[in-house]
Amino acid sequence: MSPKKRKRRKDRPTAPVSAAAPRTREADAPPARTEGRISRTPVVVADPPDRRITLLWVVLTLVWALGTFLALANLLFTAMDLQDAAVAAADPTAPAPQEAMDAVGNALVWVLVLALGVPAGGAVTALVLRRRIAAIGFTAALVLSAAPLLWVMPPAELWDALRAHFGG
């Protein structure tokens, strides 16, 4: 027997416990914890986050960042094509061709979907999945996208442009 076990056995009281004596809670309870004593309670380590959810956040972030940039570039080039068509027209007061207006409307819809819809959808998804940090990040992305967009084109003008595009 090791010296530690021998020492522990010597410290125990040698008074025998009679079989007739009832056991009390104090006798069944573990000894009170003292300073310097090591706890043998196992530590629960949280599982790593699900990789599919992490992939979802990465994809949504890339779609928002790259998609918004590309949609804005598409809107810019489409508006430049419309401007070139207006300059090349014989009558400058004539309305723009319907195909060019449809292209500008489609480009505007893509900007709105990618700049506002993707971060809003990501924030709602993060709230549903109870991911607080992701919800904060996508809400910040929504604010970063919406503030300049609504500053350049106020909501009333934006609504009129969308209504004209979808209404014909």
N, CA, C and O of each residue as an XYZ file, in Angstrom:
672
protein
N       0.844     -1.160      0.000
C       0.000      0.000      0.000
C       0.899      1.236      0.000
O       1.958      1.255      0.627
N       0.447      2.273     -0.723
C       1.267      3.472     -0.833
C       1.255      4.249      0.482
O       0.321      4.104      1.271
N       2.264      5.062      0.729
C       2.329      5.822      1.982
C       1.138      6.770      2.154
O       0.688      6.996      3.277
N       0.634      7.316      1.069
C      -0.502      8.228      1.186
C      -1.736      7.489      1.690
O      -2.450      7.995      2.555
N      -1.991      6.309      1.161
C      -3.161      5.547      1.588
C      -2.987      5.094      3.031
O      -3.952      5.094      3.795
N      -1.818      4.723      3.404
C      -1.558      4.295      4.769
C      -1.814      5.447      5.739
O      -2.408      5.264      6.801
N      -1.362      6.617      5.359
C      -1.543      7.782      6.210
C      -3.027      8.116      6.357
O      -3.467      8.463      7.453
N      -3.789      8.022      5.302
C      -5.202      8.330      5.343
C      -5.942      7.331      6.235
O      -6.865      7.717      6.954
N      -5.562      6.090      6.199
C      -6.219      5.063      7.016
C      -5.944      5.298      8.502
O      -6.799      5.022      9.343
N      -4.791      5.790      8.815
C      -4.466      6.019     10.213
C      -5.277      7.176     10.780
O      -5.548      7.199     11.980
N      -5.674      8.139      9.948
C      -6.411      9.302     10.423
C      -7.872      8.986     10.737
O      -8.510      9.764     11.446
N      -8.423      7.896     10.248
C      -9.835      7.569     10.467
C     -10.065      7.130     11.912
O      -9.197      6.540     12.555
N     -11.269      7.442     12.395
C     -11.570      6.972     13.756
C     -11.766      5.454     13.750
O     -12.242      4.888     12.766
N     -11.408      4.824     14.819
C     -11.490      3.365     14.904
C     -12.746      2.888     15.605
O     -12.911      1.683     15.793
N     -13.637      3.785     15.998
C     -14.855      3.373     16.699
C     -15.775      2.671     15.719
O     -16.102      3.226     14.670
N     -16.198      1.454     16.048
C     -17.082      0.733     15.133
C     -18.501      1.302     15.181
O     -18.983      1.747     16.223
N     -19.140      1.273     14.032
C     -20.514      1.750     13.927
C     -21.406      0.551     14.137
O     -21.249     -0.469     13.465
N     -22.359      0.664     15.080
C     -23.244     -0.474     15.349
C     -24.283     -0.579     14.244
O     -24.660      0.422     13.635
N     -24.733     -1.776     13.996
C     -25.714     -2.020     12.944
C     -27.070     -1.477     13.312
O     -27.874     -1.188     12.425
N     -27.349     -1.328     14.580
C     -28.660     -0.856     15.015
C     -28.766      0.660     14.959
O     -29.877      1.190     14.937
N     -27.677      1.354     14.936
C     -27.727      2.818     14.925
C     -28.182      3.313     13.558
O     -27.654      2.888     12.530
N     -29.179      4.227     13.547
C     -29.660      4.746     12.262
C     -28.637      5.693     11.638
O     -27.911      6.401     12.336
N     -28.600      5.685     10.339
C     -27.663      6.566      9.619
C     -28.319      7.924      9.436
O     -29.526      8.009      9.212
N     -27.557      8.948      9.527
C     -28.079     10.310      9.354
C     -27.541     10.899      8.067
O     -26.639     10.351      7.434
N     -28.115     12.023      7.701
C     -27.671     12.688      6.467
C     -26.236     13.164      6.573
O     -25.496     13.138      5.590
N     -25.848     13.589      7.731
C     -24.484     14.077      7.908
C     -23.472     12.968      7.669
O     -22.383     13.215      7.151
N     -23.833     11.748      8.044
C     -22.915     10.629      7.836
C     -22.818     10.267      6.359
O     -21.763      9.834      5.895
N     -23.928     10.444      5.605
C     -23.931     10.102      4.183
C     -23.345     11.207      3.315
O     -22.875     10.942      2.209
N     -23.368     12.427      3.801
C     -22.908     13.563      3.003
C     -21.395     13.525      2.866
O     -20.691     13.066      3.765
N     -20.899     14.012      1.728
C     -19.442     14.078      1.566
C     -18.876     15.122      2.512
O     -19.592     16.026      2.944
N     -17.625     15.005      2.827
C     -17.022     15.979      3.749
C     -17.049     17.378      3.137
O     -17.001     17.541      1.918
N     -17.125     18.370      4.000
C     -17.156     19.766      3.546
C     -15.844     20.104      2.847
O     -14.772     19.609      3.195
N     -15.976     20.957      1.858
C     -14.795     21.327      1.074
C     -13.932     22.288      1.879
O     -14.421     23.258      2.458
N     -12.671     22.000      1.900
C     -11.740     22.865      2.615
C     -10.825     23.537      1.611
O     -10.731     23.123      0.455
N     -10.165     24.562      2.062
C      -9.240     25.288      1.194
C      -8.101     24.365      0.765
O      -7.623     23.550      1.553
N      -7.682     24.497     -0.456
C      -6.553     23.731     -0.950
C      -6.944     22.356     -1.449
O      -6.098     21.626     -1.966
N      -8.188     21.992     -1.307
C      -8.615     20.677     -1.751
C      -8.979     20.755     -3.231
O      -9.567     21.745     -3.669
N      -8.650     19.760     -3.982
C      -8.886     19.739     -5.415
C     -10.270     19.184     -5.691
O     -10.658     18.155     -5.138
N     -11.015     19.872     -6.550
C     -12.348     19.408     -6.920
C     -12.226     18.357     -8.020
O     -11.467     18.532     -8.973
N     -12.957     17.294     -7.886
C     -12.924     16.216     -8.872
C     -14.132     16.246     -9.783
O     -14.406     15.265    -10.474
N     -14.868     17.362     -9.799
C     -16.034     17.492    -10.664
C     -15.563     17.697    -12.095
O     -14.731     18.570    -12.344
N     -16.073     16.915    -13.040
C     -15.619     17.086    -14.423
C     -16.119     18.409    -15.014
O     -17.227     18.856    -14.719
N     -15.298     19.008    -15.835
C     -15.638     20.259    -16.502
C     -16.311     19.921    -17.829
O     -15.817     19.098    -18.600
N     -17.450     20.574    -18.082
C     -18.162     20.337    -19.325
C     -17.620     21.304    -20.373
O     -17.675     22.520    -20.191
N     -17.106     20.768    -21.453
C     -16.571     21.571    -22.541
C     -17.642     21.656    -23.617
O     -18.148     20.638    -24.089
N     -17.981     22.877    -23.998
C     -19.009     23.066    -25.015
C     -18.521     22.519    -26.349
O     -17.336     22.585    -26.673
N     -19.463     21.978    -27.113
C     -19.122     21.481    -28.438
C     -18.764     22.655    -29.335
O     -19.285     23.756    -29.152
N     -17.892     22.438    -30.290
C     -17.583     23.533    -31.218
C     -18.829     23.873    -32.025
O     -19.696     23.017    -32.205
N     -18.936     25.111    -32.516
C     -20.121     25.487    -33.278
C     -20.260     24.635    -34.541
O     -19.277     24.171    -35.119
N     -21.494     24.452    -34.937
C     -21.778     23.652    -36.123
C     -21.163     24.324    -37.352
O     -21.340     25.524    -37.563
N     -20.457     23.565    -38.142
C     -19.761     24.126    -39.306
C     -20.737     24.607    -40.367
O     -20.428     25.526    -41.125
N     -21.913     23.993    -40.427
C     -22.901     24.435    -41.426
C     -23.383     25.835    -41.115
O     -23.597     26.632    -42.028
N     -23.558     26.151    -39.839
C     -23.998     27.496    -39.474
C     -22.887     28.502    -39.756
O     -23.151     29.605    -40.233
N     -21.664     28.127    -39.465
C     -20.540     29.007    -39.788
C     -20.451     29.238    -41.289
O     -20.195     30.357    -41.733
N     -20.660     28.190    -42.069
C     -20.662     28.337    -43.525
C     -21.791     29.258    -43.976
O     -21.610     30.049    -44.902
N     -22.947     29.165    -43.335
C     -24.073     30.051    -43.670
C     -23.697     31.505    -43.449
O     -23.993     32.352    -44.293
N     -23.039     31.818    -42.312
C     -22.648     33.210    -42.046
C     -21.615     33.689    -43.059
O     -21.670     34.831    -43.514
N     -20.683     32.825    -43.408
C     -19.646     33.221    -44.378
C     -20.271     33.481    -45.746
O     -19.939     34.467    -46.405
N     -21.169     32.604    -46.170
C     -21.812     32.770    -47.485
C     -22.656     34.040    -47.502
O     -22.592     34.810    -48.461
N     -23.452     34.269    -46.445
C     -24.278     35.478    -46.402
C     -23.424     36.739    -46.396
O     -23.779     37.734    -47.028
N     -22.306     36.701    -45.687
C     -21.428     37.874    -45.660
C     -20.806     38.126    -47.032
O     -20.730     39.271    -47.477
N     -20.364     37.068    -47.701
C     -19.790     37.244    -49.041
C     -20.838     37.710    -50.046
O     -20.554     38.563    -50.887
N     -22.038     37.160    -49.965
C     -23.105     37.588    -50.876
C     -23.430     39.058    -50.634
O     -23.643     39.816    -51.580
N     -23.466     39.460    -49.353
C     -23.752     40.862    -49.066
C     -22.631     41.776    -49.566
O     -22.893     42.757    -50.263
N     -21.400     41.461    -49.215
C     -20.287     42.357    -49.552
C     -20.004     42.381    -51.052
O     -19.967     43.452    -51.659
N     -19.807     41.222    -51.644
C     -19.483     41.180    -53.075
C     -20.710     41.479    -53.932
O     -20.612     42.175    -54.942
N     -21.850     40.957    -53.531
C     -23.066     41.174    -54.315
C     -23.476     42.629    -54.361
O     -23.876     43.131    -55.412
N     -23.380     43.314    -53.226
C     -23.734     44.740    -53.208
C     -22.790     45.531    -54.099
O     -23.224     46.396    -54.861
N     -21.514     45.238    -54.005
C     -20.535     45.939    -54.850
C     -20.824     45.695    -56.333
O     -20.835     46.636    -57.128
N     -21.055     44.448    -56.699
C     -21.315     44.133    -58.111
C     -22.657     44.693    -58.581
O     -22.779     45.120    -59.729
N     -23.656     44.696    -57.711
C     -24.954     45.258    -58.089
C     -24.865     46.774    -58.278
O     -25.488     47.327    -59.184
N     -24.093     47.438    -57.425
C     -23.893     48.880    -57.611
C     -23.132     49.171    -58.900
O     -23.447     50.129    -59.605
N     -22.139     48.352    -59.207
C     -21.410     48.527    -60.472
C     -22.346     48.307    -61.657
O     -22.289     49.045    -62.641
N     -23.212     47.290    -61.564
C     -24.178     47.030    -62.631
C     -25.139     48.210    -62.797
O     -25.452     48.601    -63.922
N     -25.607     48.779    -61.680
C     -26.495     49.942    -61.745
C     -25.781     51.135    -62.370
O     -26.371     51.860    -63.171
N     -24.535     51.340    -62.016
C     -23.754     52.448    -62.588
C     -23.584     52.283    -64.092
O     -23.808     53.229    -64.847
N     -23.189     51.086    -64.539
C     -22.972     50.872    -65.970
C     -24.283     50.928    -66.753
O     -24.301     51.390    -67.894
N     -25.360     50.470    -66.161
C     -26.651     50.540    -66.834
C     -27.103     51.990    -66.971
O     -27.632     52.382    -68.011
N     -26.896     52.784    -65.927
C     -27.252     54.210    -66.008
C     -26.362     54.930    -67.020
O     -26.821     55.837    -67.714
N     -25.095     54.531    -67.108
C     -24.220     55.149    -68.110
C     -24.662     54.786    -69.526
O     -24.595     55.622    -70.427
N     -25.112     53.546    -69.728
C     -25.638     53.153    -71.040
C     -26.889     53.950    -71.383
O     -27.077     54.346    -72.534
N     -27.745     54.186    -70.393
C     -28.954     54.985    -70.612
C     -28.586     56.417    -70.974
O     -29.217     57.029    -71.836
N     -27.570     56.946    -70.318
C     -27.110     58.303    -70.619
C     -26.532     58.378    -72.027
O     -26.792     59.341    -72.749
N     -25.756     57.383    -72.424
C     -25.210     57.354    -73.786
C     -26.319     57.245    -74.824
O     -26.235     57.860    -75.887
N     -27.344     56.478    -74.530
C     -28.468     56.344    -75.457
C     -29.226     57.656    -75.572
O     -29.711     57.996    -76.651
N     -29.337     58.403    -74.470
C     -30.028     59.689    -74.511
C     -29.226     60.712    -75.304
O     -29.809     61.530    -76.016
N     -27.907     60.681    -75.196
C     -27.063     61.623    -75.942
C     -27.093     61.297    -77.434
O     -27.091     62.196    -78.275
N     -27.120     59.998    -77.754
C     -27.093     59.590    -79.158
C     -28.450     59.723    -79.839
O     -28.530     59.613    -81.062
N     -29.506     59.954    -79.089
C     -30.848     60.031    -79.678
C     -30.981     61.304    -80.506
O     -30.355     62.323    -80.215
N     -31.820     61.221    -81.554
C     -32.032     62.372    -82.431
C     -32.804     63.465    -81.705
O     -32.510     64.649    -81.868
N     -33.788     63.072    -80.903
C     -34.592     64.041    -80.167
C     -34.270     63.907    -78.675
O     -34.690     62.931    -78.054
N     -33.536     64.859    -78.082
C     -33.142     64.733    -76.678
C     -34.320     64.816    -75.702
O     -34.192     64.389    -74.554
N     -35.449     65.348    -76.130
C     -36.603     65.453    -75.232
C     -37.477     64.203    -75.249
O     -38.411     64.088    -74.456
N     -37.180     63.266    -76.149
C     -37.974     62.033    -76.238
C     -37.691     61.159    -75.009
O     -36.578     61.170    -74.484
N     -38.699     60.403    -74.553
C     -38.467     59.529    -73.400
C     -37.476     58.410    -73.753
O     -37.312     58.033    -74.913
N     -36.842     57.912    -72.729
C     -35.857     56.841    -72.922
C     -36.565     55.568    -73.379
O     -37.732     55.349    -73.052
N     -35.854     54.727    -74.137
C     -36.480     53.472    -74.561
C     -36.859     52.601    -73.350
O     -36.195     52.617    -72.313
N     -37.933     51.855    -73.521
C     -38.442     51.039    -72.425
C     -37.447     49.963    -71.988
O     -37.379     49.641    -70.802
N     -36.679     49.404    -72.916
C     -35.697     48.383    -72.554
C     -34.632     48.944    -71.613
O     -34.210     48.270    -70.674
N     -34.203     50.176    -71.869
C     -33.191     50.797    -71.017
C     -33.759     51.075    -69.626
O     -33.068     50.894    -68.624
N     -34.998     51.509    -69.564
C     -35.629     51.767    -68.270
C     -35.831     50.471    -67.483
O     -35.668     50.450    -66.263
N     -36.182     49.402    -68.180
C     -36.319     48.109    -67.514
C     -34.986     47.626    -66.961
O     -34.933     47.051    -65.874
N     -33.921     47.856    -67.696
C     -32.592     47.448    -67.237
C     -32.189     48.220    -65.982
O     -31.618     47.644    -65.056
N     -32.482     49.512    -65.946
C     -32.169     50.312    -64.755
C     -33.021     49.845    -63.575
O     -32.529     49.754    -62.450
N     -34.282     49.553    -63.828
C     -35.158     49.059    -62.763
C     -34.687     47.722    -62.214
O     -34.685     47.511    -61.001
N     -34.288     46.820    -63.104
C     -33.778     45.520    -62.648
C     -32.493     45.679    -61.831
O     -32.306     45.006    -60.817
N     -31.614     46.573    -62.280
C     -30.369     46.816    -61.546
C     -30.672     47.396    -60.160
O     -30.014     47.042    -59.182
N     -31.657     48.280    -60.078
C     -32.040     48.851    -58.786
C     -32.612     47.786    -57.854
O     -32.321     47.783    -56.657
N     -33.417     46.890    -58.397
C     -33.977     45.805    -57.581
C     -32.855     44.920    -57.037
O     -32.889     44.527    -55.871
N     -31.870     44.607    -57.867
C     -30.747     43.783    -57.399
C     -29.965     44.485    -56.296
O     -29.542     43.847    -55.332
N     -29.772     45.785    -56.432
C     -29.068     46.535    -55.381
C     -29.853     46.450    -54.075
O     -29.271     46.217    -53.016
N     -31.156     46.635    -54.145
C     -31.968     46.593    -52.933
C     -31.972     45.205    -52.294
O     -31.889     45.079    -51.072
N     -32.068     44.180    -53.112
C     -32.093     42.813    -52.575
C     -30.760     42.481    -51.914
O     -30.732     41.944    -50.807
N     -29.661     42.795    -52.585
C     -28.347     42.419    -52.055
C     -27.873     43.347    -50.935
O     -27.194     42.897    -50.012
N     -28.218     44.624    -51.003
C     -27.745     45.563    -49.984
C     -28.632     45.574    -48.746
O     -28.142     45.785    -47.637
N     -29.933     45.350    -48.923
C     -30.846     45.415    -47.785
C     -31.439     44.052    -47.415
O     -31.579     43.733    -46.235
N     -31.781     43.266    -48.411
C     -32.453     41.992    -48.154
C     -31.551     40.948    -47.533
O     -31.960     40.256    -46.601
N     -30.327     40.820    -48.031
C     -29.411     39.792    -47.511
C     -29.031     40.061    -46.054
O     -29.108     39.137    -45.245
N     -28.621     41.290    -45.672
C     -28.308     41.490    -44.249
C     -29.540     41.393    -43.351
O     -29.444     40.924    -42.217
N     -30.702     41.835    -43.852
C     -31.920     41.707    -43.039
C     -32.270     40.232    -42.843
O     -32.629     39.820    -41.741
N     -32.167     39.445    -43.901
C     -32.413     38.009    -43.781
C     -31.402     37.328    -42.872
O     -31.760     36.435    -42.103
N     -30.150     37.739    -42.953
C     -29.119     37.188    -42.072
C     -29.374     37.539    -40.613
O     -29.165     36.705    -39.732
N     -29.825     38.765    -40.345
C     -30.114     39.169    -38.961
C     -31.300     38.388    -38.407
O     -31.273     37.952    -37.256
N     -32.337     38.211    -39.217
C     -33.505     37.443    -38.764
C     -33.121     35.985    -38.533
O     -33.529     35.384    -37.539
N     -32.345     35.420    -39.439
C     -31.899     34.031    -39.276
C     -31.051     33.875    -38.012
O     -31.202     32.898    -37.279
N     -30.174     34.824    -37.760
C     -29.344     34.759    -36.557
C     -30.198     34.865    -35.297
O     -29.918     34.197    -34.301
N     -31.229     35.692    -35.331
C     -32.112     35.786    -34.166
C     -32.887     34.500    -33.949
O     -33.075     34.067    -32.812
N     -33.337     33.888    -35.036
C     -34.077     32.627    -34.915
C     -33.170     31.529    -34.374
O     -33.601     30.714    -33.558
N     -31.919     31.500    -34.822
C     -30.964     30.487    -34.369
C     -30.288     30.857    -33.049
O     -29.424     30.125    -32.565
N     -30.677     31.983    -32.474
C     -30.134     32.468    -31.198
C     -28.631     32.673    -31.240
O     -27.912     32.265    -30.328
N     -28.172     33.297    -32.283
C     -26.753     33.640    -32.427
C     -26.637     35.161    -32.299
O     -26.821     35.889    -33.274
N     -26.335     35.623    -31.104
C     -26.383     37.041    -30.812
C     -25.320     37.835    -31.569
O     -25.612     38.911    -32.091
N     -24.123     37.331    -31.634
C     -23.038     38.051    -32.313
C     -23.329     38.177    -33.807
O     -23.102     39.234    -34.395
N     -23.826     37.111    -34.422
C     -24.164     37.162    -35.842
C     -25.306     38.140    -36.089
O     -25.298     38.862    -37.086
N     -26.281     38.171    -35.196
C     -27.397     39.115    -35.348
C     -26.897     40.552    -35.268
O     -27.341     41.411    -36.031
N     -25.984     40.811    -34.355
C     -25.417     42.156    -34.244
C     -24.631     42.504    -35.503
O     -24.731     43.623    -36.005
N     -23.852     41.558    -36.014
C     -23.064     41.808    -37.224
C     -23.924     42.078    -38.445
O     -23.638     43.000    -39.207
N     -24.971     41.291    -38.644
C     -25.828     41.510    -39.810
C     -26.683     42.762    -39.662
O     -27.014     43.400    -40.661
N     -27.044     43.122    -38.443
C     -27.759     44.385    -38.235
C     -26.841     45.561    -38.553
O     -27.274     46.545    -39.152
N     -25.590     45.461    -38.157
C     -24.623     46.511    -38.503
C     -24.424     46.588    -40.014
O     -24.302     47.680    -40.570
N     -24.392     45.430    -40.681
C     -24.262     45.429    -42.144
C     -25.484     46.072    -42.796
O     -25.358     46.786    -43.791
N     -26.650     45.822    -42.243
C     -27.873     46.440    -42.769
C     -27.821     47.953    -42.623
O     -28.195     48.684    -43.541
N     -27.361     48.418    -41.482
C     -27.243     49.868    -41.267
C     -26.188     50.455    -42.201
O     -26.389     51.531    -42.765
N     -25.056     49.750    -42.368
C     -24.008     50.241    -43.268
C     -24.485     50.323    -44.713
O     -24.033     51.184    -45.468
N     -25.384     49.444    -45.095
C     -25.901     49.468    -46.459
C     -27.040     50.465    -46.620
O     -27.110     51.190    -47.612
N     -27.929     50.493    -45.634
C     -29.141     51.305    -45.769
C     -28.862     52.797    -45.639
O     -29.472     53.597    -46.349
N     -27.964     53.183    -44.758
C     -27.720     54.616    -44.528
C     -27.273     55.343    -45.794
O     -27.896     56.343    -46.151
N     -26.221     54.894    -46.495
C     -25.837     55.624    -47.706
C     -26.868     55.497    -48.828
O     -27.096     56.444    -49.580
N     -27.486     54.327    -48.932
C     -28.463     54.113    -49.997
C     -29.677     55.025    -49.832
O     -30.145     55.629    -50.797
N     -30.182     55.118    -48.603
C     -31.342     55.970    -48.363
C     -30.974     57.444    -48.291
O     -31.845     58.306    -48.403
N     -29.688     57.744    -48.104
C     -29.248     59.131    -48.154
C     -29.189     59.614    -49.608
O     -29.575     60.743    -49.908
N     -28.704     58.750    -50.503
C     -28.621     59.101    -51.921
C     -30.012     59.156    -52.546
O     -30.313     60.061    -53.324
N     -30.851     58.194    -52.205
C     -32.198     58.133    -52.776
C     -33.191     57.975    -51.631
O     -33.316     56.886    -51.072
N     -33.894     59.038    -51.277
C     -34.829     58.969    -50.149
C     -35.906     57.895    -50.373
O     -36.196     57.539    -51.515
N     -36.494     57.384    -49.296
C     -37.456     56.289    -49.420
C     -38.649     56.595    -50.324
O     -39.143     55.701    -51.011
N     -39.118     57.837    -50.337
C     -40.264     58.178    -51.187
C     -39.896     58.036    -52.667
O     -40.674     57.490    -53.449
N     -38.719     58.522    -53.051
C     -38.278     58.387    -54.437
C     -38.001     56.928    -54.793
O     -38.291     56.478    -55.902
N     -37.445     56.212    -53.849
C     -37.167     54.795    -54.064
C     -38.476     54.025    -54.284
O     -38.562     53.182    -55.177
N     -39.470     54.314    -53.482
C     -40.773     53.657    -53.619
C     -41.399     54.002    -54.978
O     -41.958     53.127    -55.639
N     -41.308     55.269    -55.396
C     -41.855     55.661    -56.703
C     -41.137     54.940    -57.837
O     -41.773     54.512    -58.801
N     -39.814     54.803    -57.731
C     -39.056     54.123    -58.775
C     -39.441     52.642    -58.844
O     -39.588     52.086    -59.932
N     -39.600     52.021    -57.703
C     -39.994     50.590    -57.696
C     -41.422     50.410    -58.205
O     -41.713     49.461    -58.934
N     -42.304     51.321    -57.820
C     -43.681     51.223    -58.289
C     -43.762     51.440    -59.798
O     -44.544     50.773    -60.475
N     -42.969     52.361    -60.330
C     -42.944     52.586    -61.775
C     -42.348     51.372    -62.494
O     -42.807     51.008    -63.577
N     -41.340     50.752    -61.906
C     -40.715     49.580    -62.546
C     -41.661     48.401    -62.581
O     -41.814     47.763    -63.623
N     -42.299     48.099    -61.465
C     -43.171     46.938    -61.404
C     -44.564     47.223    -61.967
O     -45.264     46.308    -62.400
N     -44.959     48.490    -61.957
C     -46.283     48.849    -62.472
C     -46.314     48.992    -63.982
O     -47.387     48.955    -64.586
N     -45.190     49.149    -64.581
C     -45.155     49.237    -66.043
C     -44.825     50.594    -66.442
O     -44.744     50.884    -67.636
